[in-house]
């Protein structure tokens, strides 16, 4: 680093100290050695600096900070001058072009406009930060601000939430709404205890059984086949255990499409809309006319990161987020029904007899019994069954 660059940058930083904006600046980013490859995130929130010193290089980093500091000093006395300040990173598995992505993009714009650019949401789509379990881990450690995730991911913070997806209980939206509303205080308290704040609840759709090359008329039809099991989904895991003799293929969401292409997976349980948006439906040719249960989700943000935001900006995130979650819930329900209709037109529909439906009901009940033996408390299972 040449002395001129050092002097200019240090002078810029002194200017920041003088105007009182260094309070939240990590001093280890401006003094002392910076080991190669270090992932230190150095930021001056008011001036929108978000540069990785280990990535851009110390000389470049100081040049950028110094320039922004001096520019900020020149504008500090200008009434109404605004710089991009706070950034919340939000992750999700859904594609940006999906209904989820469209609503989230609208939420991003609303937050930016209502805050005058003082806070921004940055949404990372298509599992950029990994599967939902990985997202939950990053939120806990502070590397990620929040996520739009299903109850499989939410269960990493508070396991009982996943119980809403137990099979054979909430097969209509009205039943789900009643149960979720009743359990919401407990669920949201559990999430708060785990360090997250619920911005709002939404849905992924009603789960159906899809297959390729064979019909699924009864749970036993999964035997000898290759059904997908989301690695972190305890519900589906115990459902296959309740059938007996089924060897599911455990994969994360990002791995399913290639597994369908290769034939490593030939059946799955998923909502019609999600199956379409993840491009799985094109690899399948049969759908069973039976509702397994709902797939639900929520928008959650790290409580620590949310609390660190100025109160007026925090309220903007909360208010617009509630609107976004409500829009997601209503839109996904409508589009999931439309997706099912499209898939029924294209696929062979497996219509069940009364006896076959009873077979499913028996395996659903057995699944809940297994879940009550350690995954969930017997009291929670019984309580939710009474709401169905």
N, C-alpha and C positions, 0 to 999 in steps of 0.2 A: 504494500500500500504506500503511495507517495505521500509526502508530508502535506502537500497542498490539499489533497482530498481529506486527510485526517483533520487538518485544521478547520476546513469548511464544515465538515460533518460535526465535529465537536462543538463548533460555534453554534451550529443549528440546534444541537441538543441543549446547549446552554440557554438558547432562546426559549425552548420548550419549558425548561425548568422555570425560567423567569415568568412565563405566563401561566404557570401552575398546572400544566398538562402532563407532567412526568409521573404523577402519583401512581398511575396504574401501569407504568412502563417497567418491564422486567430488566433490572440493571445489569444482570449477567449477560444480556444480549449486547451491551455496549462497552463492556469492559472485560478484560481478561481474554485468554486464548479461546478460540472456537474450534474444537476438534472437527476434522473432516467427517462429513456425513451426519453430524449432529442434527437432530430434528427439533431445534429450539424455535418456537414460533414467537417472533418478536412483533409486538403491535402497539401502535399509538391509536387508540380507538377513535378519538375525535377526528383525526386526520385520515382515517381509513387505511393506515399502513398495515399490511398483513404479509410480511415477507419472511421467509425461512432463511435465517443466516447461514445455516449449513448447506443450503441449496444454491443460493444466488452468489455466495462468496462474500467475504467480509468487506472488501473494497466497494463492490457494487452496492451492498446493503447500506453502508455508511453514506454513499453518494445519494441514494434514494431518500434515506431518512433526513439527511441534511437539507436536500432540496425541498422536501415537503415541510420540514420544520420552518425553514425560512419563509416559504410561501404562506404557511399558517400564521407566522408572526406578522406578516404584512397584512393579513386579512383579519387578524384577531380583533382589531378595533372596529371592524366594519359591521354594523348592525345587520342581522338577518343572514350573515354569511354561513353557509352550511356545508359540512363535509360528511361524506359517508362515514359512519362511526361504528355501529355494532353490526356483527354478522352472526347469524345462527345457521349452522349447517344441519340440514335435515336429510336423512337417508331413507330410501324405500326400495323394495324389490320391483315395484311396478315400472313399466316403460313410461317414458315421458309422453308418448302419443296415446296412452291409455286414458280412459275416463278419470282414473285417479290422477294421472299426470296433468290433465287439463284443469282439473279443479285446483291442484297444488300450484300450478303456474299462475292461476288467477289470484290465489292467496298471496303469492310472492309480490305480485303487482300491487295488491291492495295495501300490504304492509309498507312497501316502499313509498307509495303515494301518500298514505295517511300520515307517515312519519316525516315527510319531506326529505326522504333519503337518509335519515339519521339511523335507521336500522334496516337491514336487508335479510331476507331468507335466501339461502342457497340450497336448492334441493338436488340431491344426487340420486339418479335413477338406476334401474337395472342391476341392483345389487352391487353398486360401485364399492360399497364398504363391506361386502360379503353378505352372508345369509343373516337372518334376523338375530340369531344367537350372537354373531359377531358384532352386529350393531348394538345390541344390548351391552356387550362388554365395553365397547368404545364409549358409550354414553356414561357408563359407570366410571370409567377412568378419566373422563373429561375431554376426550379427543373428538367427540361428536355431540352436537347440541341436542338432537332429538331424532325421532323416526316416525314414519307412518307404517305401522306394522300390524300383523294379525295377532290373534291371541297366542299363537305359538311363540312369537317373540315376547309378547307381554308376560308370558308365563316365566320368562327368565328373571323378571322383576317380582312377580307375584303369581305363583303357580295356580291358585284357585280360579283365576280368570279363564283358564283353558276349559274349565268344567262346563262353561256355556255351550261348548261344542260337543258335549257327550251325545252319542247317537240316539235317535228315536224320541227325543224330548221336544225340542222347540222347532217344529217343522213348518211353522208359519211365522211371519214377521210379528204379528200381534203377540204371539206367545213369547217370542224372544224379547220384544220391547218390555213386556210386563216383568219378565224375570230379570232382565238387565237393570231396569229401573229400580227394582227391589234390592238388587245386590250392589248397585253402583256405589253407595257410601262406603261399604266395606272394601270393594275392589279399589276404589280411588285412594282410600286410606292406606291400603297395602302398597300401592304404587308410590305414594308419598314417602312412606317409610323406607322404600328402596331408592329414594332420591329422584323420583320423576314426578312430573305434573301432567295430568291428563288435560289436554286442550279440548278434546271432543272424541266421541265414539262414532264409528262408522261400520259398514259391513263389507264383506268380500263376496257374499252370495250364499245361496243354498246349495249344499254339496250333493252331487250325483255320482253314480258309478259309471265310468267310461272304460271301454275295452277295445281291443283290435283282434279280429279273427275268431272271436268266440263270444257268446252271450253270457252275461252275468245275471242269471235268474235267481240264484240263491247264494248265500255267503260261501257255501262249499265250492262254488265254481271258481273261486280264487286258488283252490288247491292245484298244484302242478303248474301254475301260471307265474307271471312275474309282475306282481303289483308293486307300485311305488309306495314307499313309506318315507315321508319327510323325517329326516333324522331326529328332529327335536319334537315331533308330534306324538305325545304319549297316548292320545286318543286313538289314532289309527294303529299304533303299535299294539295296544291292548285289544282292539277290534280283531286284528288278525290272530292274536293269541286266543281269543274267545272262539274263533272258528276251529283252530287246531289244524296242524298239517300244512299251514301256509308259510312259505318262505318269502317275505317281502324283500324288495330291493331298497335299502336305505340310501337316500341321496339328498343333497341339498337342492333347493329350487333351481339353481343355475345349471345343475347337471342333468335335469330331467329331459330336456329337448334332445340332447345328443343320445341319451339312453333310449328314447323312443325311436330315434333314427336307426340306431344299431340293432334294435330288437331286444335290448337288455331289459326294457320295461314294456309291458303290453296291456297294462290296466292301471287305473288310478282313481282315487276319490278326490274330487275337486269341484268348485263352483263352475258352471258353464262359462261365465264371463272371464274368470281367471284362466280357464283352459284355452279360451280363444286368445286372450291378450298375451299369454306366454307362448303362443303358437303350438300348443300341445294338441289342440282339437283336430288339427289337420292330419295328425298321425293316428287318429282313432276312428273307428267306424261304427261303434255301437254305444248307446246310452240306455241305462236302465231307468225305467219310469218310477223312481222312488227317491224320496228326499231322505238323505242320511242325517242331515242336521245343518245348522248354520255355520258359516265361517265368519268370525267377527274380528274387529280390529279397533285401533284407536291411534290418535295422534298424541305422542308423548314428547315432552321436552325435559331435559335435565333441570331439576329444581335449582341446582347451584348456579347454572348458567342463566336461568330465567331470573333468579333473584339478583344477579349481578347487573342486570339491565336497569337503567333509570325507570322509575315507576310509570311515567307517562308512556314510554316505549313498550314497557312490559304489558300495559293494558291494551295497547294496540294489537300486540301479538295475540293476547288472550281473546279479545273481542272478535277479531277477524278470523282467528283459528276456530272459534266455535261456529261461525257462519260456514267456514270451509268444511268442517266435519259434518254439519247438518246437510250441506249440499252433497257431500260424498255419500252419506247414508241414503238419501232419497234417490240420487242418480244411479248409484250402484244397484239398488233394488230393482229399479225399472229396467236398467240395461242387462242385468243378470237374467231376468225373465225373458227379455228379447233374445238374448244369446241362447237360452235353452230352446226357444221356439226355432231359431235358425238351425241349431244342431239337430233337433228332431226332424227337421225337413231334409237334412243332408244325410243323417245317420240312420241306421236301423234301430228302431225303438223297441226295447225289450219290455213288453207289458206283462205284469205279474198277476198271477191268480191270487185269490184270498189265502190259499194255503201257503204259497210262496211268500206272501207278505208276513204271514205268521212266523215263517222261518227267520226272516230278517229281524222281526221284533224280538224273538228269542235270543238271537246273537247280540242284539243291541242291549238287552237286559243283562246278559252275561258280561258284556263289556263294562257296563257300569258297576257291576259287582266286583270285577277285577280292579277297576280304578279306585274303588272304595277301600281297597286293601293296602293302600300306601301312597298312591299318587294324590288322592284327595281324601279328606276326612269322610267317614261314613255319614256324619251329620250334614255335610255340604251336599253330598250326593242325594240323600233323602230329601233335603230341603228343595233342591232343584227339581227332583222328580215330582214333588207335590205341586210345583208351579206349572207343570206341563199340561 
